[in-house]
Amino acid sequence: MRSGLYLGGVQLPFVSSLRIYLPREAYTPEQFGYLRQRVEPEQNAVSVDAQELADSLGRVSRPSANPLPTPAVDRVRVLQMDEDAPLLYAPNQVVARSIAATTELLSGPLAQLAKLVVPDTEWDRHLERLETVPGPGTSLQTRVSTWGIPFSWFTLVYANDRMEVVEANGRVLTVRIQVPVPVAVERSGRTLKMLAEMAPDLDLFEELDELHGWLDGFDDAGVVELDYGPVANRVHPDESPADVHAGLQSLAEGDLTGAAAAYRRLANRWIPIRQLARAN
């Protein structure tokens, strides 16, 4: 971190996000009051990134074996699509997401290892404490992916969509692509229908089916943002959305050679990044 900026995530996992921004009217008065308390004056998307990084590093460096966050690190991003547009809000819901992730961890194949690191009684105590704190709602507005971006996310965006490229000191800090929720729902639904007819056995079909259902639950006045995070410095300018759409179009037309060529381009771009997760 330098001058408040997160410069690239060196020796840290690349984390990308898919988040939903919603208008004030989508929240109850109590929920919006919670959000408003967590919007800092003069903040911007990059400063929130830096704060979240500092919060994360603070948790992993605690002397006690407690990896779970506190409500103090719930932060809120604000987006305005143009000068006359209303403000939209995206809480990071780090507490709610941690509860969901911990519940999944303790019921999955790594449960035994997790309980060796943090005893059962400690997990129960921390989860019970977190479940009683106030929050901005139960619907999670952010999804994250480490060491790469799921191909299903690229079905939601095109090269001519609204894009922000954030740079500092010769590095691309992140790329953010934003589309209205109804547009993202229409695009994912159209792709889902095609896959149901042409390739229902693809992993992408199941992944996109779940993603479409998630998006369809949000207010039509909302905006979906694909935030590359620090992996953008490795791939920008990125042709992955174009390759995903080209591959799907080829598949719809029965052109398996074209579909395979598009997948090969995607694999050549993203497999080396995913392999960094196991690099020394």
N, C-alpha and C positions, 0 to 999 in steps of 0.2 A: 504494500500500500504506500502511495506517495501523494502528498498534498490532498489527502482525502479520496484518492482514486484507487480503485482495485485494478492493478496493472497485470492482468493476465493469468492469475492462478498458477504461478510456477510452483511445482511440487505439490499442488492441491488438485483434487478431482475437478474435472471440467463439469460444471453443472449448468444444464439448460432448463428453461422453464416454459410452460404453457399456462398463461394466467388469464383470468376473466376480470375485466373492469366493468363495474356496474354503476348506474346513476344513484343519486341520493335516494330516490323514491323506491329503490329496490330493497332498502333496509328499513327496519322498524326504527322509531325514534331512539330507542335504547341502543340498538346496534350502531346507528349512525353516531350517537354520542360517543360510543367506544372508539369508533374510527377517528373521529375528529380529534380526540385527545392524543392520538398517535401520529397525526400529521404534523411534522415539525416545520416551523417557519423557514422559508427559503430552501426547503429540501428539493432535490431533483432525483431522477431515477438512478443516477450514478452514485449520489451520496447515500441513497438507501442501499445500493449494492455494497458499498464500503461498510456501512453499519452492520449489515447482515453477515459479512465476512468476519468482522471483529466479534460479533456475537458468537458465531460458530467457533472461532478460535478460543474464545473465552470459555466455552463449555468444555471443549476437549482438554483444556489445560487446568481444569479444576482439580484441587487436591483430593476431593471426595469422588467416589465412583457413582456419579449421577450425571448421565449424559442428557437428561431431559431439560428443555428450556423452561423459563419462567415467563409469565405474562409481560414482563418488562421488555422482552425482545420481540413482541408483536409489533410489526411495522406496517405502514400503509403507503402504497404508491398512488399517485394521482396522475391522471392522463386527461388531456384536452385535445381532441382530434383536430380542431381548428379554432381560430380566434373567437368565434361566436358560439362555439359548441359548449354544452354544459360540462362540468367536471365529472370525471368517472373515478371510481375508487376500487383498489385491489388490495385488500389486507393479505399479508403473507400467511396468516393463520398458522404460524409455526408451532404453537401449542397444540392446536387441534390436529395438525398433520402429524405431530410427534406421537400423540395418543393413538392415532390410527395405525401408524407405522409400528409402534411398540406392541400393540395388540396383535398385529399380524406376525411380528417377530416371535412373540412368546407362544404363538400357536403353530409355528412353522418348524421346519427341519433344523433351524439353528437355535431353537429354544433352549436346549441344554447348555450350549456355549454361552448364550446370553445370561443364563442364570449362574454360570460360573463367574462371570465378570461382575454382575450385580445380583445379589441374593434376592430370592423371591419376596421376602418381606420388604426390601427396599423398593423393588419394582411396584409392589402393591401400594406402598405408602406414597410414592411419587405420583403414580397414576391417579390415586384417590384425591390427592391435593389438586392436580391439574383439572380433573373433571368438574370441580366445583367453581372454577374461576369463570368470570364473564367472558364473552367472546362475541365476534361479529356475525354469528350465525353458524349453522351446522353444515351447510353446503360448502364443500371445499372449492375454492376458486383458483387454486394453483396446483399444477402437477409438475414434478421435476424428473429429470433424467440425467444420469451421470455417464460420462465418457461417450457421448453421442446423442443424437436426436432420433426418436422413433420415426420411421418412415411414414407412419399414419399421420403425424403432425404436419408433414409437408403437403398432404392432400388438401389442407385448409387454406393454403396461401399460394399466390402467384407472384411472378417477378414484378408486375406492375402495381402491386398493393402498396399501401403506405409503409415506408421503411425508414428507420433511423439507424444510421451507422455512427457509433460512438467511438472516437479515437482520442488518444493522448500519447504524446512522446513517441510517435511512430508505431504505436500498437493499436490494433482494433480491439477495444475493450468488450464490445458486444455489438450485435445487430438485432434490432427489434422490428418485427413485421406485425402490423395491426390490421384486422378486418372486423367488420360488424358481426355480431353473433349470428344474425339470420343468414348472412352470406356463408359463414363457416358451416352452419347447419345444413344449408342447401348443398354445398360442395361435398360435405362428408356423406350426406344422404344419397346424392347422385352416384358417388363412387361406390357406396355400399350396395346400391341396387345393381350396378354393373357387376361387382364381384360376386354377388349372390347368384347371378345368372351364369357367369363365365368361370369363376374360380372360387367356389365356397370353401375349398379345403385350404386355401392360403392362410398363413398365420395373420396376414394383414387384414383379412376379413373379420376375424374375431376381435382383433385389436381395434379396428375402426368401428365395429358395431358398438363396442363399449364406449369409445370416445364420442360417437354420435349421440348416444343416450345421455352422456354427461353434458354435452354442449346444449342439448335440446331442453335442459332443465333451467336455463338462465333467461333473464329478461331480454327481450328483443332490442332494447336500447343499449345493451352492453356491447363490449368490444373484446375480441380475442387477441391476445398478443403472444407471438412466438418469440421468445427471448433466447438467442443463441448462447449468451454468456461468454466466458473467455475462450470457448472453442472457436468462436468467430475468427480469432486471430490466425487460426490454422486453415480455415476453409474459405474465408471471404476473398473475392466474390464467389458465392456458393450457387451452383447450378442444381442442387439437389431437388428443389421443388419442380423445376423444369424436367429433370430426369424421372421423377416419380410420376408426373402427369404424362410424360411421353411413354413410359412403360405401361401405364394403365390404358392409354389410348391404343397402344399396339396390341395389348391383350384383348381389348374390346373388339378390335378389328381382326382378331385371329392371327396376328403377326407375331408368332412366338420368337422369331429371330430378333425383331425389334425390341420386344419385351426383355429378352435375355441381355441384349446389348445395354439397355438402360439400367438394368440391375447390376451389370458388371461395372458400369461407371460409378454407381452408388457404392458398391462394395469396395472398389479401388480407393474411393475417397474416405470412407468411414471405418473400414476394418483396421487400418493403421492407427486410427485414433482410439478405437476400442481396445486395441492391444496395449496401449499405454497404461491401462488399468493394471496390467500384470508386469509392467517394466520395473526394473530396479532403478 
